[in-house]
Amino acid sequence: MLTDKMDASAKKTHAPMAVGQDHRLFSQENAPGWYALYVQVNHEKKVTDQLLKKNIACFLPLLPTWSRRRDRRVRLQVPLFPGYVFVHTVLENEVHVEILKIPGSVYIVRSSQGPALIPDYQVESLRTVLTHADTLTLYPYLSAGDWVEVVRGPFAGCVGILQRLNPKKGTLVISIDVIRQAASVQLALEDVVRIDGPPDQRCGFRARS
């Protein structure tokens, strides 16, 4: 059963306690941003519900899948990245404490200098792909590849790493660097253009709030 395999895989995966030294990933006081909250596996939805009750904006990426139950198949929504919920907030000490008080919450993923910010474009691209993709699969995290931006079609505006499969089609990989996880979707190569790297590392880029 797919859900059993995903849960087993998640339990074997060690959650990252720290990320690289890039100054763009450090927490900024008084500025709302995206953070990765590591939670106990199978507690993602419960933690999300409690965050919403506390009026803390959050995002739990869900993957539609089929599960066999005795004589029938049931369509389920399972966490795309087991063990993670994304929160969008000004991470003041009081808010941080409230988040960690939620049963099932473990910690906010950190760098050596504090809670690690996730670039807005990574979460926005993942949202768009989850909304429009017919099929979405987990993809091994990549540290190298061609950075592209989708310029037409339902995924227009998404930014990620392109892995070529054949002359006409490719796989767009949307990475969430802080938690070293990624997802992929197939698309036509004529719908993308090559860019010089992730938006937050390019001149003139302004993060969208």
N, C-alpha and C positions, 0 to 999 in steps of 0.2 A: 504494500500500500504506500502511495506516494508520501502521505503525511508522516507515516512512520519513518520512512527513509530520511525525510527532511529533518525530523526531530532528532534522529540518531546522528545525522551528520552535524547538526548544530551543537549537540552535546560534546562532540569530539573537537570542535573548533574552539580555540582559546581566544577570548575576546581581547582586543588590543588595549593595553593600559596607557600607551603613549603613542604619539605620532611624531613626524619629523619636526625640525626646528624652524620651519617656514613661518615668518612673523605674521603672515596673512591669516594663519589658522588660530591665533591666540585670541582669547576672549577680550572683548572691548566693553568697558563699563558704559552704561547708559545707552547702549546701542543694541536693539533686538537682533538676534541672529539665530541660526539653526545649530542645534547641538544634538549629538547622538547619546541617547539614554540607553545604557545596557540594562536589561531586565532579565529575570529568570525566564527560561524557555517555557512556553505555554502560558505565560502571564502577560503577553503583549497586549491583548485586547482588554484585559481587566485594568492594566496600567493606563491605557489610552482613555478608557471611560473615566477613571479617577482624575486624570489630567484635565479632561474637559469639564468635570464638575468643579475643579478648582480654577476654571477660566484660564488655563494655560494652553495656548495654541499648540497643537501637535499633529503629527502625520505618521500613520502606520501603513506602509505600503503592503497591499494584500494581493496575492496571486490566486486567481480562480483555478480550481483543480477538481478532479473527480476522485471520489473515494468509494470503494465497494463496501457495502454494508449487507452482509448475508446475501439475499437474493436480489438486491437492487443497488444501483449506483447513485451516489449523492454528490451534488455539486457543492463544494466548500470554498471558503475564502481563507487562505492560510497566509501567514506572514511571509513576505518575499525574503526578508533577511531575519531569520529566527533569532530572537534575543535582543532586537533593537527597535526602539521607538524614537522618532525625531521630535524634538521640542523647539518651538520658536518663541523666544522670550528675551527680556533683559535679565541676564543671569546674576541678579543681585543675591547676596547671601541668604536673605529671607526666602526668596523664590527657590533657590537651590535646596534649602532645607525642606521646604514643602514638597518638592519633587521627590526627594529621597525618603520622605516619610511614607510614601505610597507603598503598600505591600506589594512586593515583587520587584520594586526598583532596586538596582544595585549601585550604579555609579554613572556619572557623566564621563564620557570618554575624554581623556586629558592628554595634553602635551606636557613637556617638562616644565612649562611656564603657566599652566592653568588649563581650564576647560577649552577644548579645541573647537573652533568655529568651522562649520561646513559652508563652503561657498554657496550662495543662493542659487547659482545656475545649475548646480548639481541636483538639488532638490526639485527645482522647477522642471528640469529635463525629465527627471524620473516621474514626476506627476503627469506630465504630458504623455509620456510613453505608456504609463499605466491606464490612462484614460482612453487612448485611441488604438492600442495594439491588440490585434486578434490573438496573437500568441506572444508570450514573454517567457524567457528562460533565464535561470541563474547562469552567470558567466564567470569564469575564473578571473580574479582581479588582475589587471594589467598595469605595468609600470612603463610600457613603451608602446608606440603605435602612432598612426596618423590622427591628429586632431581634426575634426570636421564640424561644420555647422549645417544643419538641414535647412534648405532655403525654400522648399515648396512641399505641399502635401500636408497631411494631418500632423506630422512631427516637426513642422517648420518652427525654427527657433531653438530646437534642441541642440545641445552641444555634447560631443562625446568622442570616443576613440573608434575609428573605423577599421574593421578587419575584413579584408577582401576575401570573398569566397569564390567568385568567378567574374568574368569581364562585365557582367550586367548587374549583379546583386552583391550586396555587402551586409555586414552585421555592424550595427551601431551599438557600441558599448557605453552605457551610462554608469559611471563610477561614483561611489561615495567614498572619497579617500580616507576620511577619518576612521571609518570602521573597516576599511579594506574589503569592501563588498562591491559587486557590480551586477548589472542585468543587461540583457542584449535584446535587440529586435532587428529583423531583416528589413531592408529597404533598398530602393533602386539607387544605383550610384549617381545617376544624373540629378538626383534630388539633393546632393550634398556638395559643398565646396570645402576645400582644405583651408584651415586657418593655422596661425603660427603658434598655437598653444591654447591652454585653457583661458577663458575670458579674464579671470582675475589676475593673470600674469601678463596681460597685454596692455599696451599704452592706451590711455583714454577710457579704460573700462570703468564703469560705475555699477556697483552692485545694486540690484533692484531690491527694494524693501518688501 
